[in-house]
Amino acid sequence: MASNISRQKEAEDRLVASLREKELLLKEVHHRVKNNLQVISSLLNLQAREIRDPDTAELFRESQGRIRSMALIHEQLYRSNDLAGIDFAAYIQDLVRHLEQGLGNEAAPIRFHLNIEPLPMSLDMAIPCGMIVNELVSNARKHAFPNGEPGEIRVEFTRQSAGYCLTVADNGVGIQEEIATADSRSLGLKVVQALTRQIRGKLDIRHGEGATFVISFNPEKDEMPP
């Protein structure tokens, strides 16, 4: 009897050690992915500095921002004790903080208002949702407040009866109707539309005082850990 208990205890110890080893390995993978993405972001930044055409340089900076939004997720997973999902509220706060830092001293004063429910989210959902926020906030910074006018950008993520709702809104000059159509030539909007399809969501663009983008989606249970 004592021998059976001893063997069972040894098996449990080996299982715990194996799980711990896999957890450390996964954390190291996220750490290396984050570092590799940061290297790519730095290379794009260096390349942008060598480009004389401002429009082309801006494209490089936009790509840098998209890569940074992904790197932040892997950084949070590396720091987290729960590798099944990330704290989406904390991630969006980090992302918006980086976007604020990228405004520079000469940019128009923009206030950010965040209302993000502290819900866990899987990596497969967090990456496209984070990139959507990055894209829409970046577009609002560029187009909503011309001539250095001050403004506000609001980011919300809430749970609703039919799923989840991600909203990015500004009180700027608004968006032209032709830009808001499905066949828009705007690269930023095309990226948002593609990411919305990736999460099987619906994009609703509302006009009025400024522009409001609402992405509604209903993920699978394993995509929003309990």
C-alpha positions as CSV (number, residue, x, y, z in Angstrom):
1,M,0.0,0.0,0.0
2,A,2.7,2.4,1.0
3,S,4.7,1.5,-2.2
4,N,1.6,2.4,-4.4
5,I,1.2,5.7,-2.7
6,S,4.9,6.5,-3.2
7,R,4.8,5.6,-6.9
8,Q,1.6,7.7,-7.3
9,K,3.4,10.7,-5.6
10,E,6.4,10.3,-7.8
11,A,4.2,10.3,-10.9
12,E,2.4,13.4,-9.7
13,D,5.7,15.1,-9.1
14,R,6.9,14.2,-12.6
15,L,3.7,15.6,-14.1
16,V,4.0,18.9,-12.2
17,A,7.6,19.2,-13.2
18,S,6.8,18.5,-16.9
19,L,4.0,21.1,-16.9
20,R,6.2,23.6,-15.3
21,E,8.9,22.9,-17.9
22,K,6.4,23.4,-20.8
23,E,5.2,26.6,-19.2
24,L,8.7,28.0,-19.0
25,L,9.4,27.0,-22.6
26,L,6.2,28.7,-23.8
27,K,7.1,31.8,-21.9
28,E,10.5,31.8,-23.6
29,V,8.9,31.4,-27.0
30,H,6.7,34.5,-26.4
31,H,9.8,36.4,-25.2
32,R,11.8,35.5,-28.3
33,V,8.8,36.3,-30.6
34,K,8.5,39.7,-28.9
35,N,12.2,40.4,-29.3
36,N,12.2,39.4,-33.0
37,L,9.2,41.7,-33.6
38,Q,11.0,44.5,-31.9
39,V,14.0,44.0,-34.1
40,I,11.8,44.2,-37.2
41,S,10.2,47.3,-35.8
42,S,13.6,49.0,-35.2
43,L,14.8,48.1,-38.7
44,L,11.6,49.7,-40.2
45,N,12.3,52.8,-38.1
46,L,15.8,53.0,-39.3
47,Q,14.7,52.6,-42.9
48,A,12.0,55.2,-42.5
49,R,14.7,57.7,-41.4
50,E,16.5,57.2,-44.7
51,I,13.5,57.9,-46.9
52,R,13.1,61.4,-48.2
53,D,9.5,61.0,-49.5
54,P,7.2,61.7,-46.5
55,D,4.3,59.5,-47.8
56,T,6.6,56.5,-48.2
57,A,8.2,57.2,-44.8
58,E,4.7,57.3,-43.2
59,L,3.9,53.8,-44.7
60,F,7.0,52.4,-42.9
61,R,5.9,54.0,-39.7
62,E,2.4,52.5,-40.0
63,S,3.9,49.1,-40.6
64,Q,6.1,49.6,-37.5
65,G,3.0,50.4,-35.5
66,R,1.2,47.2,-36.6
67,I,4.2,45.1,-35.6
68,R,4.5,46.9,-32.3
69,S,0.9,46.1,-31.5
70,M,1.7,42.3,-31.9
71,A,4.9,42.6,-29.9
72,L,3.0,44.0,-27.0
73,I,0.8,41.0,-26.8
74,H,3.7,38.6,-26.6
75,E,5.4,40.8,-24.0
76,Q,2.2,40.6,-21.8
77,L,2.0,36.8,-22.2
78,Y,5.6,36.5,-21.2
79,R,4.9,38.5,-18.0
80,S,1.6,36.7,-17.3
81,N,1.0,33.7,-15.1
82,D,-1.9,32.7,-17.3
83,L,-0.8,31.6,-20.8
84,A,-4.3,30.6,-21.9
85,G,-5.3,34.2,-22.4
86,I,-4.2,37.8,-21.8
87,D,-5.8,40.7,-19.9
88,F,-7.2,42.6,-22.9
89,A,-7.8,45.8,-20.8
90,A,-4.1,45.9,-19.7
91,Y,-3.0,45.2,-23.2
92,I,-5.1,48.1,-24.7
93,Q,-3.8,50.4,-22.0
94,D,-0.2,49.6,-23.0
95,L,-1.0,49.9,-26.7
96,V,-2.7,53.3,-26.3
97,R,0.2,54.5,-24.1
98,H,2.6,53.6,-27.0
99,L,0.4,55.4,-29.5
100,E,0.3,58.5,-27.2
101,Q,4.1,58.5,-27.0
102,G,4.3,58.4,-30.8
103,L,2.3,61.6,-31.1
104,G,5.3,63.8,-30.5
105,N,5.5,67.3,-29.0
106,E,4.3,69.0,-32.1
107,A,1.1,67.0,-32.6
108,A,-2.4,68.2,-31.7
109,P,-3.3,67.6,-28.0
110,I,-5.5,64.4,-28.0
111,R,-7.2,63.0,-25.0
112,F,-7.9,59.3,-24.8
113,H,-10.8,57.8,-22.9
114,L,-10.7,54.0,-22.3
115,N,-13.6,51.8,-21.1
116,I,-12.3,48.3,-21.4
117,E,-13.9,45.5,-19.5
118,P,-11.2,43.3,-17.8
119,L,-11.9,40.2,-19.8
120,P,-9.4,37.5,-20.7
121,M,-8.9,36.9,-24.4
122,S,-7.0,34.2,-26.4
123,L,-4.0,35.1,-28.5
124,D,-5.9,34.4,-31.7
125,M,-8.5,37.0,-30.8
126,A,-6.3,39.5,-29.1
127,I,-3.9,40.0,-32.0
128,P,-6.6,41.1,-34.6
129,C,-8.5,43.1,-32.0
130,G,-5.4,44.9,-31.0
131,M,-4.4,45.6,-34.6
132,I,-7.9,47.0,-35.2
133,V,-7.5,49.4,-32.3
134,N,-4.0,50.3,-33.5
135,E,-5.3,51.0,-37.0
136,L,-8.4,53.0,-36.1
137,V,-6.6,55.1,-33.4
138,S,-3.7,55.8,-35.8
139,N,-6.1,56.8,-38.6
140,A,-8.0,59.2,-36.2
141,R,-4.7,60.8,-35.2
142,K,-3.8,61.4,-38.8
143,H,-7.1,62.5,-40.3
144,A,-9.7,63.5,-37.6
145,F,-7.9,66.6,-36.2
146,P,-6.4,68.7,-39.0
147,N,-4.5,71.9,-38.4
148,G,-3.4,70.9,-35.0
149,E,-6.9,71.0,-33.5
150,P,-7.3,69.3,-30.1
151,G,-9.6,66.3,-29.9
152,E,-10.7,63.1,-28.1
153,I,-10.5,59.4,-29.0
154,R,-12.6,56.9,-27.2
155,V,-11.9,53.1,-27.0
156,E,-14.4,50.8,-25.5
157,F,-14.7,47.0,-25.2
158,T,-17.8,45.6,-23.6
159,R,-19.6,42.3,-23.2
160,Q,-23.1,42.3,-24.7
161,S,-26.0,39.8,-24.9
162,A,-25.1,38.7,-28.4
163,G,-21.3,38.7,-27.9
164,Y,-18.7,41.5,-27.6
165,C,-18.4,45.0,-28.9
166,L,-15.2,46.9,-29.7
167,T,-15.7,50.6,-30.4
168,V,-13.2,53.3,-31.5
169,A,-14.6,56.8,-31.8
170,D,-13.4,60.4,-32.2
171,N,-14.9,63.9,-32.1
172,G,-13.0,65.1,-35.2
173,V,-14.0,66.2,-38.6
174,G,-15.8,63.0,-39.5
175,I,-15.2,60.5,-42.3
176,Q,-16.2,60.9,-45.9
177,E,-19.0,58.5,-47.1
178,E,-16.9,57.2,-50.0
179,I,-14.1,56.2,-47.6
180,A,-16.5,54.3,-45.4
181,T,-17.8,52.0,-48.2
182,A,-16.8,48.4,-48.5
183,D,-14.7,49.1,-51.7
184,S,-12.8,52.0,-50.1
185,R,-9.3,52.6,-51.3
186,S,-8.1,53.5,-47.8
187,L,-5.4,51.0,-46.8
188,G,-6.2,51.5,-43.1
189,L,-9.9,50.7,-43.6
190,K,-9.1,47.7,-45.7
191,V,-6.9,46.3,-42.9
192,V,-9.7,46.8,-40.4
193,Q,-12.2,45.1,-42.7
194,A,-9.9,42.1,-43.2
195,L,-9.2,41.8,-39.4
196,T,-13.0,42.0,-38.7
197,R,-13.6,39.2,-41.1
198,Q,-10.8,37.2,-39.4
199,I,-12.7,37.4,-36.1
200,R,-16.0,36.7,-37.9
201,G,-17.3,40.1,-36.9
202,K,-19.4,42.9,-38.3
203,L,-18.1,46.4,-38.9
204,D,-20.5,49.3,-38.5
205,I,-19.2,52.8,-39.4
206,R,-21.3,55.7,-38.0
207,H,-21.3,59.3,-39.1
208,G,-22.1,62.4,-37.1
209,E,-19.9,64.4,-34.8
210,G,-16.7,62.7,-35.7
211,A,-16.4,59.0,-36.7
212,T,-17.4,55.9,-34.8
213,F,-16.3,52.4,-35.7
214,V,-18.2,49.5,-34.0
215,I,-17.0,45.9,-34.4
216,S,-19.4,43.3,-33.0
217,F,-18.4,39.7,-32.8
218,N,-19.3,36.5,-31.0
219,P,-16.2,34.4,-30.5
220,E,-16.1,30.7,-29.7
221,K,-15.8,29.7,-26.0
222,D,-12.1,28.7,-26.3
223,E,-11.3,32.2,-27.8
224,M,-12.5,34.0,-24.7
225,P,-11.1,32.0,-21.7
226,P,-13.3,32.0,-18.6
